[in-house]
């Protein structure tokens, strides 16, 4: 009922005690729009202080508030000589029997469950105000027995209060049941709609899945073709170098095989080992710029010739740096003659400045070179090669790579072929 529905009715005064600003504002608006004069207090203590001033026809109080809760507020009202008959509605969750008993003992007339409907609230307020003062103080009390957490309780309460409690509880349940029924109906409509949408989507998804599988298969085939092309290109480049330097035929392949075995022994992943294979095959690609007569010279190289040989690392880097490999190929090619103490070339890099892959290639390159025949000397053998890297482990060569290499030959039976 709104103000315009009862123009000749004197305004009834309602005092609200509610600590939530939003809840207080909403309740005030509902009651004010229905023609009631509303005074709001932020808790029970302020409500008690304003009680003589407002002299309300009805008090509506929240239960849990700071300083003075709704139960204490209600008890204080009942003890007031002049205003003790003022009807009190407690807004409560009614979440357990303890709340209910506490409200009955405090002398509340009605209970409304949060969240409440505007219709139920106004109906209860109208009913209370039409019947006049509270019956809780003057009505004869009856004994009500109940049990709380296994303990029998006996409380004195007026029959009217008990009736009011059951009535408001029933009205709350009816309202909640009505809301639940509407929600169920809305949910069923939504569910039916969703089922139809899911069916439509499923049909589309099935078609999309088929297309994606086709695309994945084509992509996999394309990737395998690219990997095969890469392998073929790498091996062709390595073969080109060996054709210019027949005395080192198979050097790139053997370095690649040993480097891969070292990387695996050190715990490298399958992808790491694949990258090491490529780096091993291409580590001497820069020798393509070195004259063939220098590469195959049987005697000792002079300084100029040796410097031309040393230039192959930088030349290889320059050839490969523009190619986007998934591994640091150009860096490994550039640095495979660097040494941990800075005595290597071309950059004189030290320790952690040298790429991990280049350190492995360096050990594999030295071992293979010493164990194999060269134009300027016969093969020195695998024992001499392992002795060289072991003697200079940690000074020239990476300790982990050396240990892995030695373990391959002495424990696992690895053989250069």
NUVEX-200712 format. One record per residue (C-alpha): x, y, z; residue in one letter. Coordinates in steps of 0.05 Angstrom, whole numbers, plus 5000, padded with zeros to 4 digits. Example, Ala and Ser with C-alpha at 12.3 -4.5 7.8 and 13.67 -1.06 7.14 Angstrom:
2
524649105156A;527349795143S;
This chain:
417
500050005000X;502750694981X;501751385010X;496651574957X;492450964975X;490851245045X;490852015042X;486652125104X;490351645149X;495051955201X;502151735190X;504351155233X;511351225262X;516350665252X;523250635283X;528450225246X;534849955278X;539549695224X;547149755220X;547549625145X;546750285108X;544249955045X;539249515083X;536950105124X;536050545062X;532150005026X;527549865085X;526450615096X;524550715023X;519550145023X;516150395086X;516351135067X;513350994998X;507650635034X;505951255076X;509651125141X;513951615179X;520651275186X;526351415233X;532851025224X;537950845278X;544650525263X;544150015320X;540149825381X;543450335427X;541750915382X;534750635373X;533850605448X;536251325455X;531251565402X;525451155428X;522551695475X;523252225421X;520051835365X;514951445407X;514050955349X;507850535334X;512549975311X;519849795318X;523449385264X;530349155286X;535948745256X;538748215303X;546248265296X;548748975307X;554649295343X;554149605413X;547049335425X;544048755385X;536748655368X;535348185427X;538048685477X;534349255443X;527848875447X;528848705521X;530349435536X;523949655501X;519949155542X;522849455606X;520750155587X;514850375631X;511550815578X;513450465512X;514049745534X;507949545493X;510949775427X;510549195377X;517448935354X;519248575290X;526048225289X;529348145222X;533147485227X;535846925187X;532446415234X;538445985218X;537945565282X;533545425341X;537945835387X;536146475348X;528746315353X;528946185428X;533046805441X;527947225403X;522046925440X;525447045507X;526947765488X;519547905476X;519447995401X;512447985370X;514147785299X;519947505259X;521447635186X;526747235151X;532147575109X;531947655051X;524747855054X;519748055000X;516848755000X;509848464997X;510848025058X;514048585098X;508549085084X;503148565098X;506148415166X;507049155183X;499849305163X;497248725205X;501148935267X;499249675263X;491949515253X;491749085316X;495049605361X;500049495417X;504248885431X;501148325470X;507748035493X;508148415559X;500948405583X;498647725558X;499047145606X;505146715594X;505045965579X;510645475588X;513745225523X;518444635526X;523844525473X;530744215466X;537144565446X;543444165432X;540943595474X;538944035533X;531544105552X;529244835557X;522945135586X;521145855567X;515246295585X;512046645526X;505146915508X;500746485463X;499947075416X;507447125407X;507946385392X;502246455342X;505547055310X;512046675304X;508746075270X;504746525225X;510646935201X;514746305193X;509245995151X;508546615109X;516046635098X;515945905077X;510146025030X;513846604999X;520346214992X;516545624962X;513146074912X;519846384894X;522945684888X;517345454843X;518346044797X;525845934797X;524845194780X;520345384722X;525245904697X;530845404705X;527044874665X;525845374608X;533245574609X;535344834611X;530944664552X;533745254514X;540845064531X;539744334510X;537544574442X;543445044437X;548144484458X;545344024405X;546544564352X;553544704378X;555143964382X;553543864309X;557944454292X;563544214338X;563543514308X;564643814240X;570044284267X;573643704302X;573943314237X;576843924201X;581844044257X;584243324255X;585243384180X;589144034191X;593343714247X;595043124202X;596943584145X;601144014193X;604643404221X;606243154151X;608743844132X;613143884194X;616043194180X;617443384109X;620944024132X;625043634183X;626943134129X;628943704083X;633044024139X;636743374153X;638143274079X;640743984071X;645243934132X;648243284109X;649243564038X;653044164067X;657443704109X;658843274048X;660943894009X;666244054061X;668843344062X;669543343986X;674343933992X;678143584049X;678142834035X;683142694091X;677842884142X;672242494108X;666942304160X;669542804212X;663043204215X;658842574220X;663142274276X;663442924315X;655842964308X;654942254334X;659642354393X;656643034411X;649642724410X;651942154455X;655242654504X;648943084506X;644642464520X;649442234575X;648842924606X;641242864608X;639343264547X;632343204518X;630642894451X;630043594421X;636843794450X;640043184419X;636943334351X;639844034354X;646643744373X;646443294312X;645443904267X;650944304302X;655743724297X;654643644223X;655544394210X;660944584259X;666444614205X;662044904149X;666445534150X;672145134120X;668745224053X;672345904049X;679245584064X;683245384002X;683244623992X;690844593987X;691344864058X;686144384085X;689943784056X;697144034066X;701243454095X;706443884129X;706344404184X;702245034170X;705545714173X;702346284213X;698546564153X;695745884135X;693845734207X;690346404213X;686346234150X;684345574182X;682345934247X;677846394206X;673145814191X;669345914257X;667446634240X;666046454167X;661345884189X;657746364236X;656846874180X;653946334134X;648946074186X;646946684226X;641346874178X;638046184183X;632746114238X;634445444268X;630545224331X;637345144365X;643445614374X;647045324314X;650845944292X;653246084363X;655845364371X;659345394304X;662646064322X;664845844391X;666945104384X;674345304387X;673545744449X;676645484513X;674545584586X;680845974605X;680046464547X;685746174504X;681145964447X;678846334385X;675846734352X;673347144412X;677646924470X;671246774510X;671646494580X;667446024623X;660046194622X;660946644562X;661446014519X;654945694498X;653345014530X;652644694461X;659344974438X;662744654499X;660043974481X;662144054407X;669044264430X;670243624469X;667443184413X;671543554361X;678143474399X;677042734415X;675042554344X;680842964313X;686242644357X;683441944349X;683241994273X;688442064217X;690442764194X;694642974133X;700243214179X;700342614228X;697641914239X;691941764286X;693841844360X;688441374385X;682541434432X;686641364496X;691041964478X;684842364460X;681342204526X;687842354563X;688143044530X;681043254550X;681842944620X;688443304633X;685443974614X;678543864644X;676044504677X;681744914645X;680444844571X;674444374568X;667744344604X;668343854662X;661243554654X;662243444579X;669043124592X;666342654646X;660542454601X;665242324542X;670141904583X;664341504612X;661741354542X;668241034520X;670440704585X;663840464613X;658640454557X;663140194503X;662040764453X;666240694389X;667741204335X;665840904268X;
